[in-house]
Amino acid sequence: MRRIAAALLAVLSLAAPTPPPSTPDIVGGTPASAESHPWLVGLLDVNGTFFCGGTLVSPLKVITAAHCIGRKRPADLKVVQGRTQMAGSSGRVLKVASAWLHPAFRTVIEGDDIAVLTLAEPAFVIPLTPATPQDALAYWPGLPATVFGWGRVFESGPVSPVLLTVAVPVVDDLTCKAAYPVYNPQKMVCAGRPQGGADACQGDSGGPLVVGDRLIGVVSWGEGCGLPGKPGVYARVAAYQPLLQQQLA
């Protein structure tokens, strides 16, 4: 999933490296079926190489991380839906018509790491619903959340050849602030186990953090992968409701 080392927090994001031919499980994760989670998508570059995750929140709209998109042109992006094995050819590949990045985004540790892609044609899927401020209980500390991705299975390790998922509890803001002084609870949410061992890592950026039927977070940054006392940091989806409503209209 989406982790980065402490010395690189200010300059690195969690885009995926080129996948090796084989790999073990994700950080504490288990295999999952993309067909069972049809709102989950992978982002492909101009060469068809996977580099980040995303979430369908309407037939034409994908929420992902701003740092995944950067200065990439929409014409150089594609979205793949329903592909459990990212190196395979299954699923549906869709072109991207336009990309919106949060206008305040600069670096992952400053927050606002959220983006919306508009597809050139609709995906046929029941989308996941973005959390709003009315979904405050979905951010309750200790509540089990689920994160998905095709990223590294441990820090500096190989990426997973298949979709993986892992359960990570929502972490309270004081604990997150103690772990990361730059943590901003107005823009971010943390999730992870105190003892570590379950987390997002590099390559999982942009993917969803889900509670029930709500998208509550977008994989953004963190220190290491699955380290004790270092939970994952996600863009807090509910904090961006007004802007997202404009983009999803």
FIFI-264211 format. One record per residue (C-alpha): x, y, z; residue number from 1. Coordinates in pm, 1 decimal, always signed. Each point is the difference from the previous one (the first is absolute). Layout:
# FIFI-264211
+----------+----------+----------+-------+
|       xx |       yy |       zz | marza |
+----------+----------+----------+-------+
|        X |        Y |        Z |   NUM |
...
+----------+----------+----------+-------+
# end
This chain:
# FIFI-264211
+----------+----------+----------+-------+
|       xx |       yy |       zz | marza |
+----------+----------+----------+-------+
|     +0.0 |     +0.0 |     +0.0 |     1 |
|   +118.6 |   +357.3 |    +12.1 |     2 |
|   +289.5 |    +48.6 |   +237.2 |     3 |
|   +304.9 |   +224.3 |    -21.1 |     4 |
|   +314.2 |    +19.5 |   +215.6 |     5 |
|    +33.1 |   +278.1 |   +255.8 |     6 |
|   +293.7 |   +166.8 |   -172.2 |     7 |
|   -202.3 |    +25.5 |   -320.4 |     8 |
|   -335.9 |   +119.2 |   +133.5 |     9 |
|    +38.7 |   +349.2 |   -139.7 |    10 |
|    +91.7 |   -105.1 |   -351.1 |    11 |
|   -130.7 |   -346.7 |    -81.3 |    12 |
|   -346.9 |   -132.7 |    -73.1 |    13 |
|   -129.6 |   -353.2 |    -24.5 |    14 |
|    -28.4 |    -73.5 |   -368.8 |    15 |
|    +74.4 |   -355.2 |   -103.3 |    16 |
|   +332.1 |   -129.7 |   -126.1 |    17 |
|    +19.1 |   -231.3 |   -299.5 |    18 |
|   -148.5 |   -334.5 |   +115.9 |    19 |
|   +238.0 |   -295.9 |    +37.4 |    20 |
|   -111.0 |   -342.2 |   -123.9 |    21 |
|   -100.4 |   -143.4 |   +338.0 |    22 |
|    -73.9 |   +107.8 |   +358.0 |    23 |
|   -141.0 |   -116.6 |   +335.3 |    24 |
|   -296.1 |   +159.0 |   +178.4 |    25 |
|    -44.0 |   +373.9 |    +74.0 |    26 |
|    +84.5 |   +145.4 |   +342.6 |    27 |
|   -230.8 |   -220.3 |   +206.4 |    28 |
|   -240.2 |    -32.8 |   -291.6 |    29 |
|   -197.4 |   -277.1 |   -165.6 |    30 |
|   -100.7 |    -45.2 |   -365.6 |    31 |
|   -324.6 |   +158.3 |   -114.0 |    32 |
|   -203.7 |     -9.6 |   -318.9 |    33 |
|    -34.6 |   +316.9 |   -205.0 |    34 |
|   -327.7 |   -136.7 |   -132.1 |    35 |
|   -134.7 |     -0.1 |   +356.6 |    36 |
|   +105.1 |   +364.5 |    +41.7 |    37 |
|    -94.0 |   +144.3 |   -341.4 |    38 |
|    +38.2 |   +360.6 |   +116.9 |    39 |
|   +373.9 |    -60.7 |    +49.6 |    40 |
|   +220.2 |    +99.0 |   -293.8 |    41 |
|   +364.5 |    +15.5 |    -94.7 |    42 |
|   +157.5 |   +294.1 |   -180.0 |    43 |
|   +216.2 |    -74.6 |   -304.2 |    44 |
|   +256.1 |   +227.7 |   -163.1 |    45 |
|    +55.4 |    +59.1 |   -370.6 |    46 |
|   +184.4 |   -333.3 |    -23.7 |    47 |
|   -279.4 |   -189.8 |   +173.5 |    48 |
|   +201.8 |    -38.4 |   +320.3 |    49 |
|   -185.9 |     +7.5 |   +330.7 |    50 |
|   +110.3 |   +275.7 |   +237.9 |    51 |
|   -283.0 |    +88.3 |   +242.9 |    52 |
|   -346.6 |    -96.3 |   +119.2 |    53 |
|   -331.7 |   +180.6 |    -10.3 |    54 |
|   -369.8 |    -29.7 |    +82.7 |    55 |
|   -303.4 |    +32.8 |   -224.5 |    56 |
|   -245.8 |   +229.6 |   +177.8 |    57 |
|   -228.4 |    +32.2 |   -302.2 |    58 |
|     -0.1 |   -168.4 |   -341.5 |    59 |
|   +214.3 |   +284.6 |   -137.1 |    60 |
|   +203.1 |   +114.1 |   +302.5 |    61 |
|   +304.3 |   -144.3 |   +176.9 |    62 |
|   +143.7 |   +136.1 |   +324.9 |    63 |
|   +373.9 |    -48.9 |    +40.1 |    64 |
|   +301.1 |   +179.2 |   +152.3 |    65 |
|   +121.5 |   +328.3 |   -145.9 |    66 |
|   +361.4 |   -113.5 |    +24.8 |    67 |
|    -83.1 |   -293.3 |   -227.9 |    68 |
|   -105.5 |   +233.9 |   -279.3 |    69 |
|   +242.1 |   +289.3 |    +34.9 |    70 |
|    +62.1 |   +147.0 |   -344.6 |    71 |
|   -111.4 |   -305.6 |   -194.7 |    72 |
|   -222.7 |    +75.3 |   -296.7 |    73 |
|   -345.1 |   -161.6 |     -2.6 |    74 |
|    +80.5 |   -137.3 |   -346.2 |    75 |
|   +286.7 |   -197.0 |   +155.9 |    76 |
|   -220.7 |   -159.7 |   +266.0 |    77 |
|   -230.9 |   -298.6 |     +0.9 |    78 |
|   -207.3 |   -168.3 |   +268.4 |    79 |
|    -38.9 |   -377.3 |    +24.3 |    80 |
|   -300.1 |   -150.5 |   +176.7 |    81 |
|    -46.7 |   -362.6 |   +105.8 |    82 |
|   +363.3 |   -113.2 |    -26.4 |    83 |
|   +109.6 |   -214.5 |   +294.5 |    84 |
|   +339.2 |    -83.3 |   -152.3 |    85 |
|   +139.2 |   +333.1 |   -111.5 |    86 |
|   +248.6 |   -157.8 |   -241.8 |    87 |
|   -285.9 |   -177.2 |   -178.6 |    88 |
|   -241.2 |   +123.1 |   -263.1 |    89 |
|   -336.6 |    -56.1 |   +167.3 |    90 |
|   -242.7 |   +276.7 |    +87.6 |    91 |
|   -102.4 |   +311.6 |   -184.8 |    92 |
|   +243.3 |   +277.2 |    -91.8 |    93 |
|   -149.7 |   +349.9 |    -20.1 |    94 |
|   +148.6 |   +323.5 |   -130.6 |    95 |
|    +20.7 |   +314.6 |   +213.9 |    96 |
|   -160.8 |   +316.2 |   -137.1 |    97 |
|   +116.2 |   +246.4 |   +266.4 |    98 |
|   +174.9 |    +23.4 |   +334.9 |    99 |
|    -61.4 |   +235.4 |   +292.0 |   100 |
|   +254.7 |    +40.5 |   +280.4 |   101 |
|    -73.9 |   +184.4 |   +322.2 |   102 |
|   +124.0 |   +353.8 |    -73.6 |   103 |
|   +182.8 |    +24.3 |   +333.7 |   104 |
|   +195.1 |   -324.8 |    -40.2 |   105 |
|   +377.6 |    +39.4 |    +22.5 |   106 |
|   +143.4 |   -301.1 |   +187.5 |   107 |
|   -153.6 |   -301.9 |   +168.6 |   108 |
|   +102.0 |   +112.8 |   +347.8 |   109 |
|   -176.2 |   +334.3 |    -49.4 |   110 |
|   -326.5 |   -175.7 |    -82.7 |   111 |
|   -268.4 |    +63.4 |   -262.7 |   112 |
|   +125.8 |   -316.8 |   -169.5 |   113 |
|   -317.0 |    -70.7 |   -193.2 |   114 |
|    -93.6 |     -2.7 |   -368.0 |   115 |
|   -295.8 |    -88.9 |   -221.6 |   116 |
|    +25.4 |   -161.0 |   -342.0 |   117 |
|   -285.0 |    +25.3 |   -248.9 |   118 |
|    -26.1 |   -300.2 |   -230.0 |   119 |
|    -62.0 |    +24.9 |   -372.2 |   120 |
|   -272.3 |   -264.5 |    +26.6 |   121 |
|   -194.6 |   -135.9 |   +296.6 |   122 |
|    +98.2 |   -302.9 |   +202.4 |   123 |
|   -283.4 |   -243.7 |    +59.2 |   124 |
|    +15.8 |    -33.6 |   +375.8 |   125 |
|   -169.4 |    +86.3 |   +326.8 |   126 |
|   +243.8 |   +264.9 |   +128.7 |   127 |
|   +126.5 |    +54.0 |   +352.3 |   128 |
|   -144.3 |   +298.8 |   +186.0 |   129 |
|   +245.7 |   +269.3 |   +119.1 |   130 |
|    -27.5 |    +83.9 |   +368.9 |   131 |
|   -143.8 |   +337.7 |    +99.5 |   132 |
|    +10.7 |   +195.1 |   +328.5 |   133 |
|   -324.3 |   -179.0 |    +90.5 |   134 |
|   +197.5 |   -326.4 |     +6.8 |   135 |
|   +197.1 |    +97.8 |   +310.3 |   136 |
|    -51.4 |   -343.5 |   +156.9 |   137 |
|   +191.1 |   -156.8 |   -289.5 |   138 |
|   +310.1 |   +174.7 |   +137.7 |   139 |
|    -48.8 |   -126.0 |   +355.7 |   140 |
|   +333.8 |   -114.5 |   +149.3 |   141 |
|    +31.5 |   -375.6 |    +12.3 |   142 |
|   -260.2 |    -58.6 |   -268.6 |   143 |
|   +122.5 |   -265.5 |   -244.2 |   144 |
|    +79.7 |   +134.9 |   -345.1 |   145 |
|   +124.4 |   -180.9 |   -309.4 |   146 |
|   +266.5 |   +105.6 |   -246.9 |   147 |
|    +62.3 |   -151.9 |   -343.3 |   148 |
|   +291.5 |     +2.4 |   -242.2 |   149 |
|   +249.2 |   -162.6 |   -233.4 |   150 |
|   +303.1 |   +169.2 |   +159.1 |   151 |
|   +310.1 |   -122.1 |   +182.0 |   152 |
|    -42.1 |   -285.5 |   +245.8 |   153 |
|   +258.1 |   +150.9 |   +235.4 |   154 |
|   +220.9 |   +307.8 |     -1.7 |   155 |
|   +246.6 |    -14.6 |   -292.0 |   156 |
|   -146.3 |   -339.3 |    -89.6 |   157 |
|   -173.0 |   -118.2 |   -317.1 |   158 |
|   -346.0 |   +106.3 |   -105.4 |   159 |
|   -282.1 |   -249.7 |    +15.4 |   160 |
|   -106.8 |   -175.7 |   -320.9 |   161 |
|   -357.6 |    -14.8 |   +130.2 |   162 |
|   -237.9 |   +234.2 |   +178.7 |   163 |
|    +44.2 |    -12.0 |   +376.2 |   164 |
|   -205.0 |   +133.5 |   +288.5 |   165 |
|    +66.1 |    +49.0 |   +368.9 |   166 |
|   -202.3 |   +117.7 |   +299.7 |   167 |
|   +136.8 |   +301.5 |   +186.8 |   168 |
|   -180.0 |   +179.0 |   +285.2 |   169 |
|    -57.7 |   +374.4 |    -13.9 |   170 |
|   +250.4 |   +175.3 |   +228.4 |   171 |
|    -83.9 |   +299.6 |   +219.1 |   172 |
|   +141.1 |   +338.9 |    -95.6 |   173 |
|   +216.3 |    +42.2 |   +311.2 |   174 |
|   +180.7 |   -325.8 |    -71.1 |   175 |
|    +46.8 |    +99.3 |   -363.4 |   176 |
|   +136.4 |   +339.0 |   +100.9 |   177 |
|   +244.8 |   -165.3 |   +238.7 |   178 |
|   +118.9 |   -229.9 |   -278.4 |   179 |
|    +21.6 |   +278.7 |   -258.1 |   180 |
|    +27.5 |   +363.2 |   +120.2 |   181 |
|   -105.5 |   +119.1 |   -348.5 |   182 |
|   -325.5 |   -196.6 |    +19.5 |   183 |
|   -302.0 |   +225.9 |    -59.8 |   184 |
|   -331.0 |   -146.3 |   +125.1 |   185 |
|   -194.2 |   +250.0 |   -209.3 |   186 |
|   +135.5 |   -157.3 |   -317.6 |   187 |
|   +122.3 |   -346.0 |    +99.0 |   188 |
|   -100.9 |   -318.0 |   +178.9 |   189 |
|   +225.0 |   -277.4 |   +131.3 |   190 |
|    -56.8 |   -374.1 |     +4.5 |   191 |
|   +216.9 |   -286.2 |   +120.2 |   192 |
|    +67.4 |   -245.6 |   +279.0 |   193 |
|   +206.3 |   +118.3 |   +299.7 |   194 |
|   +232.5 |   -299.2 |    -34.6 |   195 |
|    +34.1 |    +51.3 |   -374.4 |   196 |
|     -4.1 |   -284.9 |   -248.5 |   197 |
|   -296.4 |   +121.6 |   -208.3 |   198 |
|    +23.1 |   +299.9 |   -226.3 |   199 |
|     +5.1 |   +160.6 |   -341.4 |   200 |
|   +335.5 |    +29.6 |   -177.4 |   201 |
|   +158.3 |   +148.8 |   -312.9 |   202 |
|   -223.7 |    -62.0 |   -299.4 |   203 |
|   -323.6 |    +14.0 |   +198.3 |   204 |
|    -23.7 |   +378.1 |    -29.2 |   205 |
|   -337.7 |   +128.5 |   -106.6 |   206 |
|   -178.7 |   -314.0 |   +111.1 |   207 |
|   -297.9 |     -8.7 |   +235.6 |   208 |
|    -35.2 |    -18.0 |   +376.6 |   209 |
|   -349.5 |   -136.8 |    +51.0 |   210 |
|   -235.6 |    -23.0 |   +297.8 |   211 |
|   -325.6 |   -177.8 |    -77.5 |   212 |
|   -121.0 |   +141.4 |   -329.6 |   213 |
|   +187.8 |   +329.8 |    +35.4 |   214 |
|   +326.8 |   +119.3 |   -148.9 |   215 |
|   +153.6 |   +176.8 |   +300.0 |   216 |
|   +361.1 |    +36.2 |   -112.1 |   217 |
|   +240.9 |     +1.4 |   -293.0 |   218 |
|   +341.5 |   -164.4 |    +44.7 |   219 |
|   +248.5 |   +286.3 |    +27.3 |   220 |
|   +316.6 |    -40.2 |   +209.0 |   221 |
|   +171.8 |   -140.4 |   +307.2 |   222 |
|   +331.3 |   -110.5 |   +146.0 |   223 |
|   +113.5 |   -347.4 |    -95.9 |   224 |
|   -254.5 |   -275.2 |    -59.9 |   225 |
|   -176.6 |   -161.6 |   +292.7 |   226 |
|   +238.7 |   +134.3 |   +263.5 |   227 |
|   -109.7 |     +3.4 |   +367.1 |   228 |
|   -129.9 |   +341.4 |   +100.5 |   229 |
|     -1.3 |   +128.2 |   -358.8 |   230 |
|   -353.3 |    -23.7 |   -140.9 |   231 |
|    -84.6 |    +77.0 |   -359.5 |   232 |
|   -112.0 |   +351.8 |    -87.2 |   233 |
|   -292.2 |    +51.9 |   -236.5 |   234 |
|   -171.8 |   +301.1 |   -152.9 |   235 |
|   -318.1 |    +53.3 |   +205.8 |   236 |
|   -270.1 |    -25.2 |   -266.4 |   237 |
|   -276.5 |   +156.7 |   +210.6 |   238 |
|   +205.4 |   +318.1 |    +38.9 |   239 |
|    -23.1 |    +64.4 |   -372.6 |   240 |
|   -375.1 |    -40.8 |    -49.1 |   241 |
|    -69.3 |   +348.5 |   -146.7 |   242 |
|   +277.3 |    -25.6 |   -258.4 |   243 |
|    -77.9 |   -361.7 |    -80.2 |   244 |
|   -367.4 |    +80.0 |    -49.6 |   245 |
|    +97.7 |   +252.3 |   -265.4 |   246 |
|   +224.6 |   -250.4 |   -175.0 |   247 |
|   -246.0 |   -288.9 |    +21.8 |   248 |
|   -297.7 |   +197.7 |   -128.9 |   249 |
+----------+----------+----------+-------+
# end
